[in-house]
Amino acid sequence: MRIDLHTHSTASDGTDTPAELVAKAAAAGLDVVALTDHDTVGGHQQAIDALPEGLTLVTGAELSCRVDGVGMHLLAYLFDPADAELERARELVRDDRVPRAREMVRKLRALDVPITWEQVARIAGDGSVGRPHVAAALVELGVVPTVSDAFTPDWLGNGGRAYAEKHEFDPFEAVRLVKAAGGVAVFAHPGAAKRGAVVPESTIAALAEAGLDGIEVDHMDHDEPTRARLRGLARELGLLTTGSSDYHGSRKTVELGAYTTDPEIYGEITRRATGAFPVPGAGGAVRR
């Protein structure tokens, strides 16, 4: 089985619609794909309706978190999308995305970058606007060569010259909410130091004590020494280890299935989840 547990669509900051994404996942030879748009489940139904025979969809979301001033992302899998408490918390984060993006545009203009809010809004379309949309505008303007090059201290990286904060989950509260909604919580790309400061291992240990299920190890932003360190930490803490592409369509160079999750780990994730089933074949109900 080939299993990719971290992808994005136009419902947040990917360039493929949910329907296009599942079609491409099947064409790439995946057996299982997770749709984990930022702080939203808005793309799930379209993905389910278009799901090709032979491909299983794992519903999820990537939650924006911050702890001790450091940003982090939490992958939430197979939670009940109708859970009122988790939906209210996600809505607070989504509501702050537009003001945050506007503030980044203001800071960039102060740095003599000829970016406009209209440009960013056009790039975001109907998606949940975020830093990658601002980064894509910088690529359009020739300020940086790639979206990844915008995520540095010079531009949009954590604490960078044009960085702006937004309302984010406390990760301990996020883990609690995900688990209460029947979901499984995995810390996304915890060692991605090129993006800025990373959460210390002591905090990961505390999150494990609070119910964190796993950490994403095999990821494009982790070199081999980082992966080895994270695998050792996961063994120490009794955490699951996942691998995934973090696919964003043409917004990033990584391809679907570039990194994958072991089938046994996937099986354990589905066993732990009580909020939703993986959806096989050509459509079906998300909730149990």
FENQUITA-V197297 format. One line per field, one symbol per residue. ss: DSSP state (h for helix, s for strand, l for the rest). psi: psi as a letter, one per 40 degrees, with the letter a starting at -180 (. if undefined). A space follows every 10 residues. Layout:
ss=???
psi=???
This chain:
ss=llssssslll lllllllhhh hhhhhhhlll lssssllsll lllhhhhhhl lllllsssss ssssssslls ssssssslll lllhhhhhhh hhhhhlhhhh hhhhhhhhhh llllllhhhh hhhhllllll hhhhhhhhhh lllllllhhh llllllllll llllllllsl hhhhhhhhhh lllsssssll llhhhlllll hhhhhhhhhl lllsssssll lllhhhhhhh hhhhhhhlls ssslllslhh hlllllllll llhhhhhhhh hhlllsllss llllllsl
psi=hhhhfhiiae dcfiehiddd dddddddeei dhihhgihfi ededddddde hihehhhhia ihhhihhfeh iihhhhhfih eehddddddd dddddedddd dddddddddd efhfiidddd ddddbeihia dddddddddd eedididdee giddceihei deihiihiih dddddddddd eeihhhhhge fgdeeaiihi ddddddddde ehdiihdhid ehiddddddd ddddddefii hiiidfhfbe dieiihedii hhdddddddd ddhediiihi bgiiidi.
